[in-house]
Amino acid sequence: MTLSTDRTDRTGRAPAAGARSSAELIAAESGVLAHNYHPLPVVIAGAEGVWMEDVEGRRYLDMLAGYSALNFGHRHPALVEAAHRQLDELTLTSRAFHNDRLAAFAEGLAELTGLDMTLPMNTGVEAVESGIKVARKWAYDVKGVAPDRATIVVAADNFHGRTTTVVGFSTDPVARNGFGPYAPGFRVVPFNDLAAMEAAVDETTAAVLIEPIQGEAGVLIPDDGYLTGVRELTRRAGALFIADEIQSGLGRTGTTLAVDHESVLPDVLLLGKALGGGIVPVSAVVARREVLSVLHPGQHGSTFGGNPLAAAVGGAVIGLLRTGEYQRRAAELGEVLRDGLTALTGQGVVGFRSRGLWAGVDVDPSIGTGREISERLMREGVLVKDTHGSTLRLAPPLTITRGELEWALSRLAAVLAS
């Protein structure tokens, strides 16, 4: 299949007269932005669906989807309509007042997840920090842990964000080193190791906090039964099971949540990224009533958390997921992705892990680093991102077609062959 990536695209527009080129904009950024990212050398100016367009009018198939923030593609019509409609009415009140969108959003999220109450926040790491606070407060108020003694068990190779608390229990030296002193109260055990987790859990344990699938680590999928084991272990220990589904949730793996693959219901879910539809930052802690009820006025908050614009867009995202269409698409096209990567194994791919429309692909280091392969794919009209050496992350919008997915795989095959 041949898909055009030249400037004769959906809009037909040419770069504006006098507009700065990609090279000029990249150079300008390097002088005024903190160098906390190393983006690919492409400057995006427009996007729709699964396609992005740079300032020179070249098109690229988006195979990253904003790390799952764009599960429904760029500018999904239903989500854009919800945002436009709300922009004409009300955007922010702060939580000093009620707003007419928040109740429906919270009710919808509770219904979608099978839990009871919602704590709305903005970014993913805010949801993680909020989940940590809630778990500690629950440990003191409900479990009876002595003051300031609560512990939380986490997994090695985790990625829960980059605040000072979170990097303190990261095992990634790039994320962690140079930002201490670190907050106490965390115990790190290997991922996918129930015995090690059980040894770390004791009477002080407030919660076990894990990603059901570790995305930043390279889409690491635990053995069947691991999530069920975590659920049973925490139940026996009288601790909370907190599932960070900020990347894995909301349709990405072929089910609404990654924990659904084992029919597990955690005590606390952390959601974000796709919840904002790629339009506004929206995150949430969704939990059992007994857990979130430990918070009282003044103990936690957010000026923008639960704002009407976020609630309107988040509510529209929930509406899309209620149909089940996107979960089915991720499951069905996930088989196409898996089959395509299986065919490339031994042809430049040395291994991969996939679930739904999400894959970590290990490329033969003799062919190139993940960064080098990403740059070659960019020149072929496909945008991905590397992680940890020679691993690529593939996570296209769930709106991608079979033909577009197969075309992206053919471009990967060509790059590996070259």
N, C-alpha and C positions, 0 to 999 in steps of 0.2 A: 504494500500500500504506500502511496506517495502523498504526503501532506505538505502543502506549501508553507514555508516559513519566511517568504520574502515580504516586501512591503505592500503587496496587493492583498490586504487583509480585510477583516470585517468592516473597518471604517474607511479604508482607502486614503486616510489622511497622510499627508507628508509632514515632516518636522516643520515647526513654525519658523518663519524667517527670523534669523537672528538668535534662534535658540542655541543653547550651549550643547556641545557634543557630549557623548558618554565620557570620553577621555577628559574633557574640561570639567565636567561635573564631579568625576571621581577625584580629580586633582584638587578641586575646591573643597570637597568633603574632607580630604586628608588634612587640610590645614585648619579646619574649624571644628571637627568632631573628635571626641575621644576615640582612641584606637582600641576599643573593646570588642570590635568585630573584624573579621577578615572576609568580607563578602566577595563573591565572584565578580569579575569586572564587567558587569552588565547593569545598566541604569533603566529601570522599568518606569514607563510613563502611562501605561494603560493596561487594562486587563478585563476579560469577560469570560466566564465559564472556566475552562481549563487552560486558556491561552493568555499569555502576557506579551506585551509589546514594548520594545525599548524606544529610546528617544529618536533613534534613526529609523524607526518603523519596522524593525525586524521582529518576527514572532517567535515565541518559545512555548513549548508545551510544559506546563508546570507540573513537575513530578515530586514536589515537596509540600505544596499546599500549606505554606506557613507553619510547618511542623504540626499539622492537623488543625490549625486555626481556620483553614479554608476548606473544611470537609465538604461544603456545599458549593464550592467553586467561587470564583470572583464575581461579586455583584449579582448574587442570585436574585431573580426578580421579586420573589416573595419577601425576601429579607430587605432588599432596597426599598420596596413599597412600604413595609412596616416602619423603616427608619424615616422615610420622607413624611409619612403620615404623622409620626410622633414629633418630628421636628417642627411641624406646623402647630403643635398643641402645647407641649411642655417637655423640657429636657432635664431640668434639675430642680429639686426642692431641698436637698439634703435629707437626712433621716430625722431632722427636727420636725418634719411634717409627714403625714401619710401622702401617698400618691395613688392615682387610680389604676396604675399598671402593675403594681408590685404584688398584690394578692394573687392575681391570676398567674403571674410568673412563678411564684413560690408554690402554688397549688399544682401547677403543671409539672414542675420539676420533681415534686414529691411523688406524684402519680407515675411519672416516667421511670423513676428509680426504685419505687417500692418502699421508700422511706417516708418520714413524717414531717420534718421541718427543714427549712432552708435558711442559711446565713449568706446573704449576697455580698460579694466583694468584687474586685476589679480584675486583678491579674492572677495568674496561676500561683505564683509564689505567695501572694497574699492569702490564697485559700489554704496553702500548706501551713503558713505561719498561724493562721486562724485555727486550723485543725490541731496544731500542736498546743495552742493555748487552751482550746476546749478540752482536749484530752487530759491535760494536767489539772484543769479545774475539776473535771469529772473525777479524776483519781482522788483528789482531796475531799470533795464534797460527797461523793457517792461510794467510792471504794474504800475510803478511810486511810489512804497513804499518808504518812507523816508529812508535815509541811516541808516543802522544798526537797523532797526525796524522790519524787516521781521520775521514772525513767521511761524512755521510748526506744524500742528496738527497731533498727532500720537495716537495710540490705546494702552490702558493698556494691560499688559501681552504680549507685543510685544517681538519679538526677531529679531533684525536687525544686530547683531554682537556684538563685545566687545571692540571697540575702546573707547577712553575716551569721545568723543562726543556722541556716541550711548548709552553707559551705563548710561549717564546722563539723558536720557528720558526712561530708562527701569524701570519697576515696580517690577522687580525681585531683592530682596535684596542681593542675592548671587552675581549677576552680577554687582550690582550698589554700594553697600556699601563699603566705604574705598577708593574710587577712585576720590573723588571730589577735587577741585571745578568743578562744571559741567557747560557746555556751556549753555547759556540762549537761549531763542527763541523757545522753544518747549512747546506745550500745550497737555496734556494727557487726553484723554476721554475714556470711556468704549468702548470696542470692540462691534460691532453689535448694536450700539445705535446711530441712525441717529439724533435724537433730541439733544443729547449731543454734537454731532459733529457740528451740525448747530449752536448751542449756542457758540461754541468755535471759529467759523470762523468769521473773520471780515475783514476790509479793509487792515490789515497788513498781512493777510494770504498769504504766497507764495504757499503753497502746503498742501495737506493731504497725508500723507505717511502711508500706511497700507500693511499688508500681506493679500491677499484675503482669505487665510486659515492660521491660526496661528499654525505653526508646533511645535515649541518648547513648546508651552503652552499645547500641547496634541492633536494636530490636531483639533482645534476648527473651525467649519464651520459656517459662518454666515447664518442668515435667507435668504430665497429667496428674492431677491429684494434689499438686502443691498448694493451690489456693484453697481447696477443701481442707487440707491439713492445717493451713494457717487459721482458717475459720474455727476448726475444732480446737486447736491449741489455745487460741485466745479465749474461746468460750470456757474451756476448762480452767484457765488461769484467771478468769474474771478480768480480762483486759479487753480493750477495744481493738477492733480490726479496722484500720484506716486504709482505704484503697485510693491511691493517687491515680485517677483516670483522666488527668488533664490532657495527655496526648492520646491515650488508648481508648477513651470513651467516646460516646455519641456517634456510633456507627462505624468507626474506623476499622474494627476487626471483624465485621460481618454480623455483629450483635450490637445492641444498644450500648452495652458495657462489656469490657473484656472479661470481667468476672462472671458474666452470663454464660461463658463457655463451660463453666463448672457449676452453674446454677447456685452460685454463692452470693449471699447478701451481706456485705460488710455492715459494721455499725455506723461508719462514716465514709462518705464518698467526697473526693475532691474533684471538682470539675472546672474547666476553663476552656481556653482556646476556641474550639468550635462553637461553644455556647454563645459567643459574640458574633457568629456568622461572618467573621472577617471584616466586620464593620466597626464595632466598638469593643473594647476590652470588657469581658464579663466573666466572672468566676463565682463559684459558690461552694460552700460546705453544706452537704445534705446529709442528714443524720436521723437516728432514732430520737424521738421526743425526749426521752430520758437523758440523752446526751446533751443536746443543744439547750435544754431547759436550765442547765447550770449557769448560763449567762444571764446577767441582770443589767439593767440600764447603767451605762457609764463604764462597764467593764470591757467593752470592745466596740469598735465602730469603724465607719468609713464615710467620709463626706459624699463620695460618688457611688458607693456600693448600693445597688438597688435603685439607681436613678431611673426615671421614667423611660428614657431613650434605651438604656441597656435592658430594662425589663421588657420593653416592646419588641426589641430585636431578639432577645433570648426567648420570649414567648413564641415568636415566629419560628425559631429553630426547633423548639419543642414540638410545634405543629408539624413541621416536616418529618421529624422522627416518629411521630405517632403513626404515620402511614405505614411504616416498616419498609418503604421503598428503598431507602438509602442503605439500610442494613442488608437487604437482599442483594442490592447491587454490589456492595462490598464483598459479600460472600461469593457471589457468582463470578465477578471479575477477579476476585482473589485467586480463584482456580486458574484463570488465564495467566495471571502474574506468576503463580507458582510453577505452572507448566513451562512458561517461557524461561524462567530462571533455571529450572531443571535442565532444559535443553542447552543452556549456556554453561552448565557445570562441567568443568574440564576444558572449556573453551575460553578460558580467561577468568571464569568465576570458580573459586576454590571452595565456596560454601555459601549458604544463605539460610535465613530464617524468615518465614512469612506467616502472617495471619491476616485474613481479609486483604484489604488494599494497603498493606504495610509490610515492608521488607527491609532487612539488613543484608546487604550483599557484600561478601568478602571477595575482593579482586586480587588476583595473583600480583604480589608486590613487584615482580619482575616487569610487569606491564606498566606500572605506575602507581603513585600514591592515590589515595582517594581524591585529594585536591586536583591532581593532574587529570584524572579521569573525569572529574566534574567539569573542568575547563574544556576538555575535548568534547564532552556531551553538549556543553553550552554552544560550542561552535557548530554542532549538529542540530541545534534548535530544541534541546531538551535541558531543563534546569533541575538539578538534584543538588544534594549537599553531602559532603563527606563527614565522617566521624571516626576517630581513633585509627589513624593510619590509612589502611587501604579498604575501609568499609564505606559503602554508599548507603544512604537511607532513601528509600523510595516510598512516597506516601502521596499519590495523586489525589486530587479532589474526587469525591465519590460520584461525581457527575460525569466522569470520564467515560467515553464509549469504548467498546471492545477494539474498534479499529484504531483509535488514538493510543490505547494501551499497547497494542501490538506494534504500532509504529515506533513508540518509544523503546520497546524492547529490541526492535530491529536496529535502532540507532545505537543502543548499547552494544549489541552484537558487532556492529561495524567498528565502533571505537575499540573494542577489545581485540578484534581481528587486525586492526591497523597498528 
